[in-house]
């Protein structure tokens, strides 16, 4: 299957790099971008590259548009006349835009409605550990399955409705930054406790891997896992209670709600 990725910035580049590294035998990838440096990197990894969006999109079965939200309309308008909606699918990676808007931008006189989906991965696509949400704006089950299959190579995928996309984005896309901030805070604490920063980071990262692995087991719940660690009068419950006194849980919830706004 031929895939075009239009935009090789932080997200488009991560998607392209992830596909090149984890699904190279499955897909043929073309990437377009106005600046040359990202294309040089992706070309070395095996992508066909161009600075012409129309050229990139013309022969692709799936066209992934991964540009800044304010550029999406320009790109969709630019490429739509070269697309054959009977055989090509458009996937847009951009926050803050509605499916209705994008369907209107893709509309062509006398042409069928395009197959359009919104995808919202996070930057962990580059290491095949993304939590990606797929919103079928106007797509059949088979088309949705094809697009979901692409992102399955890059981590976990979940098909959701558009109404839940802002909240899902806060949890998993913004959530990458929140997780990084916890890691940074824990590393700083480790330095104060006497470890070098690189050593503390290694400890914290492996600890998070372990926590994630425990929670990936069917039926696992964070409170049950916490109970296994918190002995009566012990040091773990003291630490947890100090964090709660400082508003840890409330701060996380408030941050998530602010991201949805």
DAHU-V526297 format. One record per run of one state. SS is the DSSP state (~ for helix, > for strand, _ for the rest). FROM is the first residue (numbers start at 1). TO is the last residue. If there is no record, write none. Layout:
BEGIN
ss = <SS,SS>
from = <FROM,FROM>
to = <TO,TO>
END
This chain:
BEGIN
ss = <_,>,_,~,_,>,_,~,_,>,_,~,_,>,_,~,_,>,_,~,_,>,_,~,_,>,_,~,_,>,_,~,_,~,_,~,_,~,_,~,_>
from = <1,2,7,10,23,28,33,36,46,48,51,53,59,62,66,69,83,89,93,99,107,115,121,123,128,130,139,141,153,155,160,162,193,197,216,222,230,235,246,248,261>
to = <1,6,9,22,27,32,35,45,47,50,52,58,61,65,68,82,88,92,98,106,114,120,122,127,129,138,140,152,154,159,161,192,196,215,221,229,234,245,247,260,261>
END
